[in-house]
Amino acid sequence: MVESSQQARARLVSPSSARRYWLGSPGLLLMGMVALLTGSRLLGAWRGAPWLQAWAAVFIAVCVQALPFLLLGTVLSAAVAAFVPAAWLERALPRNPLLAVPIAGAAGVVLPGCECASVPVADRLIRRGVAPSAALAFLLSSPAINPVVLVATGVAFRGRPEMVAARLVASLATAVLMGLLWERFGRPEWLRPRILRELPAGVGRRWATFRASLEHDFLHAGGFLVVGGLTAATLNVAVPRGVLGSVAGVPGVSVLVLAVLAVLLAVCSEADAFVAAGLSGFPPVARLAFMVVGPMVDTKLIALQAGTFGRSFAWRFSAATFTVAVLMSALVGWWLL
């Protein structure tokens, strides 16, 4: 049985659980990144291996640029999870689902959240009576179009504001369209949110939730940032330019390749723009698809959705979201890029 995000964070409150998590794969990956960053001068001084210098330069550039935004995003996400009650968004949404869906999608701009946090928030909203279509639109938009993600995209693609605009438009369109599709075609039996015990209120509990959320999200996202940096560096160094050019030169194939790569890598949305910028051999539309698909469909999100709403929902919703996200990326990329 897949564990929900809230249950995982509850385990992290205890010191023994925190130590176990540090020894897990995300913690080890993050410590590996720190070790590589610390030894970057030694790698740069190894003049007998130019391929290693090039690999290290790409990897370090991706990680160093992304790490501040990753930390800022996880701090804001933890603050929202701990101190912004779900009732606030519940009261802000109209009862009419056709009006609630676009408003919930746009709320992702002002309520930042990581992919892991968005699933339990959507679950809580549905259990409190919010239309599932609106809650699912917020689930998709919050990690995809929040201010930290958009600023990080602008930094990663300096001098290309159209990439930021394309990411905003394509991601928001995907979230709203998926909410409307669920309102029209979704079935209640597909969506079975678990009844989770509400945590008691109080300042001490909120700070405990904040600390546990921050620790979990930063270690988890930092580990996947390392994976993304390693992949970007390896693709740029190990894959021959001719092979990369043959794949990147076919528009449809390149978009699908990076969309699938986004699902497999599961890079945090605050850092994926730097990974996409490092994939310089691919066209802009394909890199846009990488940034649109990743925050909405990846391996950890599918597991979280399956554990929270059931496997029947997770597979249907993820497959539909992947298809819509790729189509929106292609259309918006053709229009703006």
N, C-alpha and C positions, 0 to 999 in steps of 0.2 A: 504494500500500500504506500502510495507516495505521500510524503509529509507536506502539510500546508506551510505557507510562509509564516503565519502567526505562531504555529507550534514550534517551528525551527527557532524563531526569535525568543520564545519563552524558555527554551532550553539554554539559550546563550546567556541568560541572566546570571546563572550560577558560575562561579569561578572555574570549577572543574570542567564544565561544558566549554567555557571559553578556551581553556588550555587544550582540550581535545580538538576544537575547531582550528586553533593555531597550527596544530600538527596535521590537519587535513590538507587536501590538495590546494585549495585556494590560498591558505596561509603559507604553504611551502612555495607556491608560485610567486607570491608577493615578496617573500624573503629572497627568492632567487633573483627577482628584478632588482631589489636593493643591492644585492651582491654584484650583479652585472653593472649597475650604474656606478657603484663604488670603484669597480675595476676598469672603468671605461678608458682611463688614461693608459693603463697597461695594455689594453687591447689596441688603442690607437698607436702605441709605441712599437707594436709588433709589425715592423715594416716588411718582414718576410712573407706575410700573408695578406695581400691586398683584398682578397675576397672577404676575409674576416673583418678587416677594417670597414669595408662597405656594409657588411651585414650589421656590425655593431653600430655604425652611424645611423642606419635606418631604424633599428630597434630602439636605440637610446632616444632618437628624435621623437618617435611616436610616444614612448612612455613619459619622457620628461614634459612634453607639451600637454599630454592628457592628464597627468596626475593631479595638478591643481584643480582642474574642472571636475575630476572624479571626486575629490575630497569635498569640494563645495557642493556638488550635487547630492552626495550622500548625507551631508550635514543638513541641507534643506529638506531632503526627503524624510530623514529621521525626525526633524522638527515638525513637519506636517503630520506624520504618523502619530506623534506623541501629543501634540498640542492643538491640532485643528480637529474638532469633533466631526464625525461623519454627518451629524445632524445639520451642520452648517451648509453643506452642499445639498443635503436633502431638502432643506427649506428653500434654497435658491432655485431649485428646479421646478418648472411648472408641471402640472399633472398630465397635460397632454403630451404623449410621447413624441409626436411629430415636432413639437417645440422643444421638448426636453433634450432630445438627442443632439441637435447642433449646439445648444447651450452647454451641455455636459462636455462635448468635444472641445469647445472653446475654453472651458474651464481648465483644461490641461495647460494653457499658457500661463496661468497665474498660480496653479497648485502643482509645483514640481513633485515628482515621485519617481522612484526607480521601478524597474519592471517587477521586482519581487514584491514591492509594497503595493503596487496597483491592484494586484489580484485580491488580497484580503480586503482592501478598501471597497472594491466593487462588490465583493461578497457581502460586506456589512451593509452597503447601500441597498442591495436587493432584499436582504432579510428585514430591512426597515421599511420596505414598501415602495422604494424607488423603482420605476419601470426598468426591467432588465436591459432593454435596448439603450437607455441613457447611461446606465451603470457600465455597460460594456464599451460604449463610446468613450467614456472617461478612462476606462482601463487601458484603452489603446492610445489615447492622446496624451495622457499625463507624462509618461516617460519619453514621448517622442517630440513634443513641441514646447517643452517648458523653457524658460529663459536661459537656464544654464546650458542646455543642449544647443540652443540657437547661437548663443555667444561662442561656445566652443566650436561650432561649425564655422562661424565667421573667422575665428583665429586659425583654424586648420586650413581654410581655403581663403587665404589673404588676397584681397583684391578681386574677389569673385562673389559679390553680394547676391548674385543671381542663384548661387548654390544654396544660400540660406533661405531665400524666398522659395525656391523649388522644394526644399525639404519641408518647410512649413506648410505649403499648399498641398503637397502630395500626402503628407502624414495626416493633416486635418481632414482632407477629403476621404482618405481611407477610413479613419475613425468614424466619421459621420455616416458614410455609406454603409459600413458594417453594422452600425446601430440601426439604420433604417432597414437593412436587409433582415436583421434579426426581428424587428418589429413586424415585418411582413411575412417572413417564412419560418421564424423560430417557433419551436414547440416547447411547452412547459416541461414535458417529460425528458427533454434533452438536458435541462438545466436543473441540477439537484444540489444546491448549496448545502454544505454541512452546517449543522447547528453548533456553533462554537460558543463557548462560555465567554461572556463579556468580562473584561478585566475590571476590577474595582477602580473607581475614580480616585483622584487625589494627586497632590503635587509630587509626592514621593514616587508613586506608581508611574506618573508621566515621565519623570526624569529617568527612571529605570528603563522604561520603554524606549526613551530617546537613546540612552547609552547602548542598549542591546541592539536596537535597529542600526545605529551608526556602526557598531563593531561588525555586525553581520554583513551589512551592505558593502562596507568598504573592503573588508577582506574578500568577500565573494566577488565583487566587481573588480578589485585589483588583480585577483588571480586570472580572471578572464581577459583583463587588459594585457597581461603578460602574454597570454596565448595569442591575442590579436597582434601584438607587436612582433612576436616570433614569426607568425604567419606572414605578415607584411614584409618583414626583412628577408625571410627565406624565399618568398616569391620573387622579390626583386633581385636576389643574388643567385639563387640556385636554378630557377627556371630559365632556360634560354630565351633570349629576346624574340627569336623567330617563333617559338611555340606560343609564347605569351601574346605576340602580335597576331598570330593566326586566330587565337581565341578572341582576343579583344577586338579584332577587325570585323567580326560578325556581330552586328548590334544585338539581335535577339539572343544569341548564345551568350554573349558577355553579360547581359543583364541577368539571365538565369543563373549563370555561374556564380556571380557575386551575391545574388539573392540566396542561393543555397548555402554559400559560404557564410553569410550572415546568420542563417539558422543554426549552422553547426558550431560556429565560434562563440555565439552568445556573448558578444562584447557589450559592456554597459553603454547605455545611450550617451552618457556624458563623455565617453572616450572614443566612440566608434568613428567620429568624423576624422580623427587623426589617423586611425587605421585606414580609412577610405582614402585619405589624402596620400598615404604611403603607397597605395596601389596605383601608381602613376601610369602603369601600362594600359589601364582600362579606360574607356571613354567616360565622360562625365555622367551620362545617363545610367551606366552600370554602377558607378560609385554612388549615385543617388539612390538606386534600388537597394544597395547595401545598407544605407543609412535609414531608409524608410522601413524595410522589412525587419531589420534586426531588433528594434525596440518593441515590435508587435508580435513577432513569431520567432522563437528560438527554442533550443532544447530545454533550457531550464523553465521557460514560460509554459511550454506544453506540459511539463511535469507538474508545475504549480497549479495549472488549470485543472489537470486531471485529478489532483489531490483535493482541490477545493470544490469543483463543480461536477466531477465525474469524467471518466474517460470518453464516454459517448459525446459529451459536449466538447471536450478538448480537441479531439481529432477533427470533428466537423468545423468547429470555429477556427482552428489553426489553418486548416486547408483553405477555407474560404478567405481568411484574412491574407494568407500568402498570395493567393490569386489576385485579390483586389489590390494589394499593395504593389505587386509587380506591374499591373496594368496602370495604376495611377502614376507610378514612377515613370513608366514609358511615356504616358500622355503628357504629364507635366514637364518631363525632361525634353520632349520634343517641342513643347511650347516655350519654355523659358531658357533652355540650355542650347 
